[in-house]
Amino acid sequence: MSRPLGSVERAVALLEALAAAGAPQGTNELARRTQINASTVSRVLATLLDAGFVEREPGGRRWQLGLRLVHLGNAALARLDLRDLARPLLEQLVRETGETATLSLQAQGEGVTVDFVPSPHSVSSRAEIGRASVAHATAVGKVVLAYTPGALAALAEPLERYTPRTLTTLAELELAVAGVRAAGIAEGAGEREPGLNAIAAPVLADDGRLVAVLGLQGPERFDAAARRAAALPLARAAALLAAAAGLRR
């Protein structure tokens, strides 16, 4: 077994001390916290500064964690399966609303279901892994159109009519998509299948990139009032998922 490098151990100790402190620290403060002599602390911090792992407090002489660590942390978090992070949030949404909760990913201008938690009710909306949304006729699809550059422009009339409620003109769809961007929630009420109602919310990265879509769907009991009541829990779950995945700071 190889012996650990003392210089690396000291660097790690200083980074952990800064993280635990929760506020900028002076060299002497860090020396006391880590039991490393102050001159060594200064040399190690200078090396970490060059690498972007620490930085000086603006206008001061104290030290704080550097933004380079955000990049490394996000790279590590990206290895986690988004479904594992989303699963407890889907379960919570079902407990809060009683309806089926879904996780979808964008693929070729549509949302594809990659996980779901079913409603406990005997009469419920059925979800399927791998099922693609219809971009213009579902809540998930409208989220994809709203947050995927070029997706709306790629559609051409006539838009297929699935039910009497389906939006069939680009003018109607553009208005609906603008509403999604403004509200942060998309809605579909009997537009793909009669009696199938849904809402959906985007999971966004800091740069506005669409990473996933969380949705709730149910039968006729998931009416306008029920959808309004479920919108806040859904938006909250989407924000929590973005934070848990390291997408938002």
C-alpha positions as protocol buffer text, in pm:
chain_id: "A"
residue {
  index: 1
  type: MET
  ca { x: 0 y: 0 z: 0 }
}
residue {
  index: 2
  type: SER
  ca { x: 144 y: 339 z: -103 }
}
residue {
  index: 3
  type: ARG
  ca { x: 207 y: 601 z: 164 }
}
residue {
  index: 4
  type: PRO
  ca { x: -10 y: 916 z: 148 }
}
residue {
  index: 5
  type: LEU
  ca { x: 163 y: 1237 z: 46 }
}
residue {
  index: 6
  type: GLY
  ca { x: 187 y: 1484 z: 331 }
}
residue {
  index: 7
  type: SER
  ca { x: 147 y: 1785 z: 103 }
}
residue {
  index: 8
  type: VAL
  ca { x: -177 y: 1647 z: -39 }
}
residue {
  index: 9
  type: GLU
  ca { x: -306 y: 1566 z: 308 }
}
residue {
  index: 10
  type: ARG
  ca { x: -239 y: 1924 z: 417 }
}
residue {
  index: 11
  type: ALA
  ca { x: -414 y: 2064 z: 110 }
}
residue {
  index: 12
  type: VAL
  ca { x: -718 y: 1846 z: 177 }
}
residue {
  index: 13
  type: ALA
  ca { x: -720 y: 1949 z: 544 }
}
residue {
  index: 14
  type: LEU
  ca { x: -721 y: 2317 z: 449 }
}
residue {
  index: 15
  type: LEU
  ca { x: -1003 y: 2274 z: 197 }
}
residue {
  index: 16
  type: GLU
  ca { x: -1210 y: 2083 z: 451 }
}
residue {
  index: 17
  type: ALA
  ca { x: -1141 y: 2352 z: 714 }
}
residue {
  index: 18
  type: LEU
  ca { x: -1262 y: 2624 z: 478 }
}
residue {
  index: 19
  type: ALA
  ca { x: -1573 y: 2424 z: 393 }
}
residue {
  index: 20
  type: ALA
  ca { x: -1650 y: 2360 z: 761 }
}
residue {
  index: 21
  type: ALA
  ca { x: -1595 y: 2723 z: 860 }
}
residue {
  index: 22
  type: GLY
  ca { x: -1865 y: 2850 z: 626 }
}
residue {
  index: 23
  type: ALA
  ca { x: -1695 y: 3191 z: 606 }
}
residue {
  index: 24
  type: PRO
  ca { x: -1359 y: 3330 z: 489 }
}
residue {
  index: 25
  type: GLN
  ca { x: -1068 y: 3243 z: 719 }
}
residue {
  index: 26
  type: GLY
  ca { x: -731 y: 3402 z: 784 }
}
residue {
  index: 27
  type: THR
  ca { x: -403 y: 3213 z: 761 }
}
residue {
  index: 28
  type: ASN
  ca { x: -361 y: 3199 z: 1138 }
}
residue {
  index: 29
  type: GLU
  ca { x: -720 y: 3083 z: 1185 }
}
residue {
  index: 30
  type: LEU
  ca { x: -662 y: 2799 z: 940 }
}
residue {
  index: 31
  type: ALA
  ca { x: -336 y: 2708 z: 1111 }
}
residue {
  index: 32
  type: ARG
  ca { x: -519 y: 2673 z: 1442 }
}
residue {
  index: 33
  type: ARG
  ca { x: -802 y: 2471 z: 1287 }
}
residue {
  index: 34
  type: THR
  ca { x: -573 y: 2227 z: 1107 }
}
residue {
  index: 35
  type: GLN
  ca { x: -274 y: 2220 z: 1343 }
}
residue {
  index: 36
  type: ILE
  ca { x: -50 y: 2304 z: 1047 }
}
residue {
  index: 37
  type: ASN
  ca { x: 208 y: 2575 z: 1105 }
}
residue {
  index: 38
  type: ALA
  ca { x: 123 y: 2912 z: 951 }
}
residue {
  index: 39
  type: SER
  ca { x: 412 y: 2927 z: 705 }
}
residue {
  index: 40
  type: THR
  ca { x: 316 y: 2589 z: 559 }
}
residue {
  index: 41
  type: VAL
  ca { x: -47 y: 2699 z: 542 }
}
residue {
  index: 42
  type: SER
  ca { x: 60 y: 3002 z: 339 }
}
residue {
  index: 43
  type: ARG
  ca { x: 260 y: 2792 z: 92 }
}
residue {
  index: 44
  type: VAL
  ca { x: -18 y: 2537 z: 44 }
}
residue {
  index: 45
  type: LEU
  ca { x: -279 y: 2811 z: -1 }
}
residue {
  index: 46
  type: ALA
  ca { x: -61 y: 2979 z: -264 }
}
residue {
  index: 47
  type: THR
  ca { x: -54 y: 2652 z: -461 }
}
residue {
  index: 48
  type: LEU
  ca { x: -430 y: 2606 z: -424 }
}
residue {
  index: 49
  type: LEU
  ca { x: -482 y: 2967 z: -534 }
}
residue {
  index: 50
  type: ASP
  ca { x: -289 y: 2906 z: -856 }
}
residue {
  index: 51
  type: ALA
  ca { x: -514 y: 2605 z: -926 }
}
residue {
  index: 52
  type: GLY
  ca { x: -834 y: 2800 z: -855 }
}
residue {
  index: 53
  type: PHE
  ca { x: -930 y: 2583 z: -556 }
}
residue {
  index: 54
  type: VAL
  ca { x: -916 y: 2878 z: -315 }
}
residue {
  index: 55
  type: GLU
  ca { x: -935 y: 3253 z: -357 }
}
residue {
  index: 56
  type: ARG
  ca { x: -884 y: 3560 z: -145 }
}
residue {
  index: 57
  type: GLU
  ca { x: -1183 y: 3737 z: 3 }
}
residue {
  index: 58
  type: PRO
  ca { x: -1253 y: 4050 z: -205 }
}
residue {
  index: 59
  type: GLY
  ca { x: -1075 y: 4341 z: -47 }
}
residue {
  index: 60
  type: GLY
  ca { x: -934 y: 4131 z: 234 }
}
residue {
  index: 61
  type: ARG
  ca { x: -659 y: 3894 z: 333 }
}
residue {
  index: 62
  type: ARG
  ca { x: -877 y: 3601 z: 431 }
}
residue {
  index: 63
  type: TRP
  ca { x: -930 y: 3288 z: 224 }
}
residue {
  index: 64
  type: GLN
  ca { x: -1237 y: 3112 z: 86 }
}
residue {
  index: 65
  type: LEU
  ca { x: -1312 y: 2818 z: -140 }
}
residue {
  index: 66
  type: GLY
  ca { x: -1262 y: 2882 z: -512 }
}
residue {
  index: 67
  type: LEU
  ca { x: -1508 y: 2835 z: -796 }
}
residue {
  index: 68
  type: ARG
  ca { x: -1289 y: 2567 z: -955 }
}
residue {
  index: 69
  type: LEU
  ca { x: -1433 y: 2333 z: -691 }
}
residue {
  index: 70
  type: VAL
  ca { x: -1782 y: 2392 z: -834 }
}
residue {
  index: 71
  type: HIS
  ca { x: -1666 y: 2254 z: -1168 }
}
residue {
  index: 72
  type: LEU
  ca { x: -1516 y: 1946 z: -1005 }
}
residue {
  index: 73
  type: GLY
  ca { x: -1821 y: 1892 z: -789 }
}
residue {
  index: 74
  type: ASN
  ca { x: -2054 y: 1915 z: -1087 }
}
residue {
  index: 75
  type: ALA
  ca { x: -1839 y: 1665 z: -1278 }
}
residue {
  index: 76
  type: ALA
  ca { x: -1868 y: 1418 z: -990 }
}
residue {
  index: 77
  type: LEU
  ca { x: -2242 y: 1473 z: -954 }
}
residue {
  index: 78
  type: ALA
  ca { x: -2294 y: 1417 z: -1328 }
}
residue {
  index: 79
  type: ARG
  ca { x: -2193 y: 1055 z: -1276 }
}
residue {
  index: 80
  type: LEU
  ca { x: -2498 y: 995 z: -1060 }
}
residue {
  index: 81
  type: ASP
  ca { x: -2801 y: 847 z: -1228 }
}
residue {
  index: 82
  type: LEU
  ca { x: -3066 y: 1117 z: -1251 }
}
residue {
  index: 83
  type: ARG
  ca { x: -3330 y: 853 z: -1194 }
}
residue {
  index: 84
  type: ASP
  ca { x: -3184 y: 770 z: -853 }
}
residue {
  index: 85
  type: LEU
  ca { x: -3199 y: 1136 z: -755 }
}
residue {
  index: 86
  type: ALA
  ca { x: -3550 y: 1181 z: -893 }
}
residue {
  index: 87
  type: ARG
  ca { x: -3709 y: 868 z: -747 }
}
residue {
  index: 88
  type: PRO
  ca { x: -3775 y: 1003 z: -393 }
}
residue {
  index: 89
  type: LEU
  ca { x: -3912 y: 1323 z: -543 }
}
residue {
  index: 90
  type: LEU
  ca { x: -4149 y: 1126 z: -767 }
}
residue {
  index: 91
  type: GLU
  ca { x: -4264 y: 926 z: -466 }
}
residue {
  index: 92
  type: GLN
  ca { x: -4325 y: 1245 z: -269 }
}
residue {
  index: 93
  type: LEU
  ca { x: -4526 y: 1395 z: -554 }
}
residue {
  index: 94
  type: VAL
  ca { x: -4749 y: 1087 z: -562 }
}
residue {
  index: 95
  type: ARG
  ca { x: -4804 y: 1114 z: -187 }
}
residue {
  index: 96
  type: GLU
  ca { x: -4890 y: 1484 z: -219 }
}
residue {
  index: 97
  type: THR
  ca { x: -5116 y: 1465 z: -523 }
}
residue {
  index: 98
  type: GLY
  ca { x: -5235 y: 1106 z: -556 }
}
residue {
  index: 99
  type: GLU
  ca { x: -5149 y: 1107 z: -927 }
}
residue {
  index: 100
  type: THR
  ca { x: -4882 y: 935 z: -1138 }
}
residue {
  index: 101
  type: ALA
  ca { x: -4546 y: 1116 z: -1137 }
}
residue {
  index: 102
  type: THR
  ca { x: -4302 y: 1086 z: -1428 }
}
residue {
  index: 103
  type: LEU
  ca { x: -3944 y: 1169 z: -1518 }
}
residue {
  index: 104
  type: SER
  ca { x: -3873 y: 1236 z: -1886 }
}
residue {
  index: 105
  type: LEU
  ca { x: -3563 y: 1321 z: -2087 }
}
residue {
  index: 106
  type: GLN
  ca { x: -3552 y: 1518 z: -2411 }
}
residue {
  index: 107
  type: ALA
  ca { x: -3487 y: 1319 z: -2728 }
}
residue {
  index: 108
  type: GLN
  ca { x: -3531 y: 1448 z: -3083 }
}
residue {
  index: 109
  type: GLY
  ca { x: -3771 y: 1724 z: -2984 }
}
residue {
  index: 110
  type: GLU
  ca { x: -3989 y: 1508 z: -2762 }
}
residue {
  index: 111
  type: GLY
  ca { x: -3983 y: 1389 z: -2403 }
}
residue {
  index: 112
  type: VAL
  ca { x: -3924 y: 1020 z: -2334 }
}
residue {
  index: 113
  type: THR
  ca { x: -4036 y: 867 z: -2005 }
}
residue {
  index: 114
  type: VAL
  ca { x: -3740 y: 713 z: -1822 }
}
residue {
  index: 115
  type: ASP
  ca { x: -3903 y: 653 z: -1482 }
}
residue {
  index: 116
  type: PHE
  ca { x: -4237 y: 691 z: -1308 }
}
residue {
  index: 117
  type: VAL
  ca { x: -4419 y: 619 z: -983 }
}
residue {
  index: 118
  type: PRO
  ca { x: -4781 y: 513 z: -1035 }
}
residue {
  index: 119
  type: SER
  ca { x: -5084 y: 656 z: -863 }
}
residue {
  index: 120
  type: PRO
  ca { x: -5221 y: 438 z: -581 }
}
residue {
  index: 121
  type: HIS
  ca { x: -5577 y: 481 z: -711 }
}
residue {
  index: 122
  type: SER
  ca { x: -5746 y: 195 z: -893 }
}
residue {
  index: 123
  type: VAL
  ca { x: -5845 y: 442 z: -1165 }
}
residue {
  index: 124
  type: SER
  ca { x: -5525 y: 614 z: -1275 }
}
residue {
  index: 125
  type: SER
  ca { x: -5323 y: 731 z: -1570 }
}
residue {
  index: 126
  type: ARG
  ca { x: -5086 y: 473 z: -1717 }
}
residue {
  index: 127
  type: ALA
  ca { x: -4722 y: 561 z: -1778 }
}
residue {
  index: 128
  type: GLU
  ca { x: -4469 y: 353 z: -1973 }
}
residue {
  index: 129
  type: ILE
  ca { x: -4090 y: 357 z: -1971 }
}
residue {
  index: 130
  type: GLY
  ca { x: -3966 y: 457 z: -2316 }
}
residue {
  index: 131
  type: ARG
  ca { x: -4293 y: 614 z: -2428 }
}
residue {
  index: 132
  type: ALA
  ca { x: -4239 y: 938 z: -2619 }
}
residue {
  index: 133
  type: SER
  ca { x: -4455 y: 1242 z: -2562 }
}
residue {
  index: 134
  type: VAL
  ca { x: -4630 y: 1413 z: -2849 }
}
residue {
  index: 135
  type: ALA
  ca { x: -4464 y: 1753 z: -2862 }
}
residue {
  index: 136
  type: HIS
  ca { x: -4775 y: 1959 z: -2937 }
}
residue {
  index: 137
  type: ALA
  ca { x: -5031 y: 1751 z: -2746 }
}
residue {
  index: 138
  type: THR
  ca { x: -4880 y: 1680 z: -2403 }
}
residue {
  index: 139
  type: ALA
  ca { x: -4759 y: 1880 z: -2104 }
}
residue {
  index: 140
  type: VAL
  ca { x: -4414 y: 1717 z: -2119 }
}
residue {
  index: 141
  type: GLY
  ca { x: -4392 y: 1784 z: -2492 }
}
residue {
  index: 142
  type: LYS
  ca { x: -4474 y: 2152 z: -2444 }
}
residue {
  index: 143
  type: VAL
  ca { x: -4195 y: 2184 z: -2187 }
}
residue {
  index: 144
  type: VAL
  ca { x: -3954 y: 2034 z: -2440 }
}
residue {
  index: 145
  type: LEU
  ca { x: -4073 y: 2281 z: -2705 }
}
residue {
  index: 146
  type: ALA
  ca { x: -4042 y: 2573 z: -2463 }
}
residue {
  index: 147
  type: TYR
  ca { x: -3686 y: 2499 z: -2350 }
}
residue {
  index: 148
  type: THR
  ca { x: -3522 y: 2327 z: -2650 }
}
residue {
  index: 149
  type: PRO
  ca { x: -3384 y: 2574 z: -2906 }
}
residue {
  index: 150
  type: GLY
  ca { x: -3520 y: 2506 z: -3253 }
}
residue {
  index: 151
  type: ALA
  ca { x: -3772 y: 2241 z: -3145 }
}
residue {
  index: 152
  type: LEU
  ca { x: -4078 y: 2455 z: -3210 }
}
residue {
  index: 153
  type: ALA
  ca { x: -3944 y: 2584 z: -3540 }
}
residue {
  index: 154
  type: ALA
  ca { x: -3894 y: 2224 z: -3657 }
}
residue {
  index: 155
  type: LEU
  ca { x: -4268 y: 2153 z: -3648 }
}
residue {
  index: 156
  type: ALA
  ca { x: -4483 y: 2200 z: -3954 }
}
residue {
  index: 157
  type: GLU
  ca { x: -4854 y: 2228 z: -4007 }
}
residue {
  index: 158
  type: PRO
  ca { x: -5086 y: 2053 z: -4012 }
}
residue {
  index: 159
  type: LEU
  ca { x: -5029 y: 1932 z: -3655 }
}
residue {
  index: 160
  type: GLU
  ca { x: -5193 y: 1596 z: -3598 }
}
residue {
  index: 161
  type: ARG
  ca { x: -5527 y: 1609 z: -3419 }
}
residue {
  index: 162
  type: TYR
  ca { x: -5566 y: 1340 z: -3150 }
}
residue {
  index: 163
  type: THR
  ca { x: -5878 y: 1474 z: -2977 }
}
residue {
  index: 164
  type: PRO
  ca { x: -6106 y: 1775 z: -3023 }
}
residue {
  index: 165
  type: ARG
  ca { x: -5881 y: 1960 z: -2774 }
}
residue {
  index: 166
  type: THR
  ca { x: -5553 y: 1909 z: -2960 }
}
residue {
  index: 167
  type: LEU
  ca { x: -5377 y: 2226 z: -3070 }
}
residue {
  index: 168
  type: THR
  ca { x: -5349 y: 2196 z: -3446 }
}
residue {
  index: 169
  type: THR
  ca { x: -5202 y: 2530 z: -3559 }
}
residue {
  index: 170
  type: LEU
  ca { x: -4855 y: 2669 z: -3496 }
}
residue {
  index: 171
  type: ALA
  ca { x: -5009 y: 2997 z: -3383 }
}
residue {
  index: 172
  type: GLU
  ca { x: -5200 y: 2821 z: -3105 }
}
residue {
  index: 173
  type: LEU
  ca { x: -4895 y: 2620 z: -3008 }
}
residue {
  index: 174
  type: GLU
  ca { x: -4663 y: 2921 z: -3005 }
}
residue {
  index: 175
  type: LEU
  ca { x: -4901 y: 3098 z: -2768 }
}
residue {
  index: 176
  type: ALA
  ca { x: -4914 y: 2793 z: -2541 }
}
residue {
  index: 177
  type: VAL
  ca { x: -4534 y: 2757 z: -2540 }
}
residue {
  index: 178
  type: ALA
  ca { x: -4494 y: 3125 z: -2452 }
}
residue {
  index: 179
  type: GLY
  ca { x: -4724 y: 3062 z: -2157 }
}
residue {
  index: 180
  type: VAL
  ca { x: -4504 y: 2771 z: -2046 }
}
residue {
  index: 181
  type: ARG
  ca { x: -4195 y: 2992 z: -2049 }
}
residue {
  index: 182
  type: ALA
  ca { x: -4376 y: 3259 z: -1849 }
}
residue {
  index: 183
  type: ALA
  ca { x: -4527 y: 3027 z: -1588 }
}
residue {
  index: 184
  type: GLY
  ca { x: -4263 y: 2754 z: -1574 }
}
residue {
  index: 185
  type: ILE
  ca { x: -4543 y: 2496 z: -1589 }
}
residue {
  index: 186
  type: ALA
  ca { x: -4700 y: 2327 z: -1892 }
}
residue {
  index: 187
  type: GLU
  ca { x: -5048 y: 2184 z: -1905 }
}
residue {
  index: 188
  type: GLY
  ca { x: -5227 y: 1929 z: -2117 }
}
residue {
  index: 189
  type: ALA
  ca { x: -5598 y: 1861 z: -2074 }
}
residue {
  index: 190
  type: GLY
  ca { x: -5739 y: 1583 z: -2290 }
}
residue {
  index: 191
  type: GLU
  ca { x: -5521 y: 1684 z: -2586 }
}
residue {
  index: 192
  type: ARG
  ca { x: -5356 y: 1349 z: -2655 }
}
residue {
  index: 193
  type: GLU
  ca { x: -5619 y: 1117 z: -2509 }
}
residue {
  index: 194
  type: PRO
  ca { x: -5969 y: 1202 z: -2389 }
}
residue {
  index: 195
  type: GLY
  ca { x: -5978 y: 1222 z: -2011 }
}
residue {
  index: 196
  type: LEU
  ca { x: -5598 y: 1231 z: -1971 }
}
residue {
  index: 197
  type: ASN
  ca { x: -5483 y: 1546 z: -1794 }
}
residue {
  index: 198
  type: ALA
  ca { x: -5128 y: 1646 z: -1701 }
}
residue {
  index: 199
  type: ILE
  ca { x: -4889 y: 1917 z: -1592 }
}
residue {
  index: 200
  type: ALA
  ca { x: -4511 y: 1926 z: -1634 }
}
residue {
  index: 201
  type: ALA
  ca { x: -4216 y: 2135 z: -1514 }
}
residue {
  index: 202
  type: PRO
  ca { x: -3863 y: 2174 z: -1652 }
}
residue {
  index: 203
  type: VAL
  ca { x: -3547 y: 2070 z: -1467 }
}
residue {
  index: 204
  type: LEU
  ca { x: -3302 y: 2337 z: -1579 }
}
residue {
  index: 205
  type: ALA
  ca { x: -2928 y: 2392 z: -1549 }
}
residue {
  index: 206
  type: ASP
  ca { x: -2786 y: 2732 z: -1456 }
}
residue {
  index: 207
  type: ASP
  ca { x: -2743 y: 2818 z: -1824 }
}
residue {
  index: 208
  type: GLY
  ca { x: -3111 y: 2750 z: -1899 }
}
residue {
  index: 209
  type: ARG
  ca { x: -3042 y: 2413 z: -2061 }
}
residue {
  index: 210
  type: LEU
  ca { x: -3324 y: 2161 z: -2027 }
}
residue {
  index: 211
  type: VAL
  ca { x: -3195 y: 1851 z: -1848 }
}
residue {
  index: 212
  type: ALA
  ca { x: -3518 y: 1667 z: -1764 }
}
residue {
  index: 213
  type: VAL
  ca { x: -3892 y: 1710 z: -1721 }
}
residue {
  index: 214
  type: LEU
  ca { x: -4100 y: 1617 z: -1417 }
}
residue {
  index: 215
  type: GLY
  ca { x: -4467 y: 1550 z: -1481 }
}
residue {
  index: 216
  type: LEU
  ca { x: -4792 y: 1460 z: -1309 }
}
residue {
  index: 217
  type: GLN
  ca { x: -5076 y: 1293 z: -1496 }
}
residue {
  index: 218
  type: GLY
  ca { x: -5418 y: 1167 z: -1403 }
}
residue {
  index: 219
  type: PRO
  ca { x: -5771 y: 1095 z: -1524 }
}
residue {
  index: 220
  type: GLU
  ca { x: -6063 y: 1335 z: -1521 }
}
residue {
  index: 221
  type: ARG
  ca { x: -6041 y: 1391 z: -1143 }
}
residue {
  index: 222
  type: PHE
  ca { x: -5709 y: 1569 z: -1215 }
}
residue {
  index: 223
  type: ASP
  ca { x: -5913 y: 1868 z: -1322 }
}
residue {
  index: 224
  type: ALA
  ca { x: -5816 y: 2234 z: -1348 }
}
residue {
  index: 225
  type: ALA
  ca { x: -5842 y: 2292 z: -973 }
}
residue {
  index: 226
  type: ALA
  ca { x: -5638 y: 1982 z: -891 }
}
residue {
  index: 227
  type: ARG
  ca { x: -5375 y: 2078 z: -1148 }
}
residue {
  index: 228
  type: ARG
  ca { x: -5346 y: 2427 z: -999 }
}
residue {
  index: 229
  type: ALA
  ca { x: -5299 y: 2278 z: -653 }
}
residue {
  index: 230
  type: ALA
  ca { x: -5032 y: 2039 z: -781 }
}
residue {
  index: 231
  type: ALA
  ca { x: -4833 y: 2301 z: -973 }
}
residue {
  index: 232
  type: LEU
  ca { x: -4639 y: 2431 z: -671 }
}
residue {
  index: 233
  type: PRO
  ca { x: -4530 y: 2088 z: -542 }
}
residue {
  index: 234
  type: LEU
  ca { x: -4424 y: 1996 z: -896 }
}
residue {
  index: 235
  type: ALA
  ca { x: -4221 y: 2313 z: -949 }
}
residue {
  index: 236
  type: ARG
  ca { x: -4060 y: 2265 z: -608 }
}
residue {
  index: 237
  type: ALA
  ca { x: -3965 y: 1906 z: -694 }
}
residue {
  index: 238
  type: ALA
  ca { x: -3810 y: 2019 z: -1025 }
}
residue {
  index: 239
  type: ALA
  ca { x: -3601 y: 2280 z: -843 }
}
residue {
  index: 240
  type: LEU
  ca { x: -3493 y: 2025 z: -581 }
}
residue {
  index: 241
  type: LEU
  ca { x: -3389 y: 1780 z: -852 }
}
residue {
  index: 242
  type: ALA
  ca { x: -3181 y: 2046 z: -1028 }
}
residue {
  index: 243
  type: ALA
  ca { x: -3011 y: 2129 z: -698 }
}
residue {
  index: 244
  type: ALA
  ca { x: -2952 y: 1764 z: -607 }
}
residue {
  index: 245
  type: ALA
  ca { x: -2796 y: 1698 z: -948 }
}
residue {
  index: 246
  type: GLY
  ca { x: -2562 y: 1995 z: -909 }
}
residue {
  index: 247
  type: LEU
  ca { x: -2725 y: 2181 z: -1196 }
}
residue {
  index: 248
  type: ARG
  ca { x: -2806 y: 2495 z: -997 }
}
residue {
  index: 249
  type: ARG
  ca { x: -2598 y: 2698 z: -753 }
}
